[in-house]
Amino acid sequence: MRSSVLLCLAAFAASPALAAPAFAPAVKADYEHRLGALFDWFHRNPELSYKETNTAARMARELRSIPGIEVTEGVGGTGVVGVMRNGDGPAVLVRADMDGLPLKEASGLANASTVVQAGIDGVQSPVMHACGHDMHMTSLVGTALRLAAMKEAWRGTVVFVVQPAEERIGGARKMLEDGLYTRFPKPDYALALHVDADSPTGTLIADPGIAASSSDSVDITIHGVGAHGAYPHQGKDPIVMGAEIVLALQTLVSREISPLTPGVVTVGAFHAGAKHNIISDRAELQLTVRSDDETVRRTLLDGIRRIAQNVGRMNGMPEDRLPEVKVSIESTPVTLNDGALTARMRTALAAAFGAAALNSPPRTGMGAEDFAYFVQPELGVPGFYFYVGGTPQAAFDAARAGGAPVAGHHSPFFRIDPEPSVRLGTEAMTVAVLELLGKVAATP
């Protein structure tokens, strides 16, 4: 996700006065009568990745209540698929993710989560929606409501995908493995949105090219030879080897890829030893690796293996005891917006909301997103992934004046303004689908 950088926000003036699609009053009514309460329920009741049982059941119930949607549960685990058919025409996939994060909410909101849940690792932890998936699900329901009410304006099929485990970047792949593109209509286009706490409400970010970086979780197991801390010559210290690996990894980005090409290798965890005077026989490193290019991604992953194994050799470890490097299943490619589709979407969104609503702030981080799996080139499904501003401009103004900073994603202080976010997300996604399956007029 985008990280909060106040200097970037200085480029934003007060949120523009938006134009609005003709159906905007209906979306407002939907929010007042249904969507607002639905968002509140999702926010109060988050669930961890692959454990979204109650969330999935609620989404299935919401979609089934909308005329003309065929709902299937249990796709790729807890995933839900709703198919709305409306005659001959293209098929469009609309995706929302639904998992929360293992964080104790400190937002100060009246509807702050107090949920505690055991994850797939068995560890109990507080849970909160700290990345806006509650908004994504609510907007998907809002979009389904509008499309069901406007069938005279479009023809084709909409496949609503409620995806588990985006935070563990595995749910999209599991849904595909469970036949998402064979058991259900294969889409001609795939769409998704994400609320952006770093952008003002009333704004949209809909740029071509890179929408999110690749991400790979890498585990390195370093084997050593245990010994007494006072007799280090009798052992092989895996902590020393681990430290050498950590430092050597820094040369991958600084010396092996172009300085004009982004890449990240971060060591997030280093576990080893249990006592002051004992040299352990094992150390473990956990890394996250990010890139915007598959060639760079491969260079970084290959370099990690090379460095780790050769540090083992340098320290005299035998070939069968060299450090082991494992790339986790928690990996995703780069999310790329299709150029032609994005141009079409930008034109439609500008017509519906006014060109001033479209912003292109500089990227400030290398967040990842497993929507990429739905739009891999070999699948032949062009994708469009856009952002919806989630924080009132007044909050940015107050932060620049010395007030509390705006909390970014994955923060226990994360909070968005739900009504303008959900309404704009619903309106924008509905405009996008109608552009692909029909036409709808915009009114200023």
Secondary structure, DSSP 8 states (H G I E B T S, - for coil): -----HHHHTT--S-----EETTHHHHHHHIIIIIHHHHHHHHHS---TT--HHHHHHHHHHHHTSTTEEEEEEETTTEEEEEEEESSS-EEEEEEE---BS----S--TT----EEE-TTS-EEE-B--SSHHHHHHHHHHHHHHHHHTGGGB-EEEEEEEES-TTTT-HHHHHHHTTTTTTS---SEEEEEEEEEEEETT-EE--SEEEEBEEEEEEEEEE-B-EETT-GGGSB-HHHHHHHHHHHHHHHHHHSS-TTS-EEEEEEEEEE-SSTTEE-SEEEEEEEEEESSHHHHHHHHHHHHHHHHHHHHHTT--GGGS-EEEEEEEEE--EEE-HHHHHHHHHHHHHHH-GGGB------S--B-GGGGGG-GGGT--EEEEEEEEE-HHHHHHHHTTS-----TT-TT----HHHHHHHHHHHHHHHHHHHHB---EE-
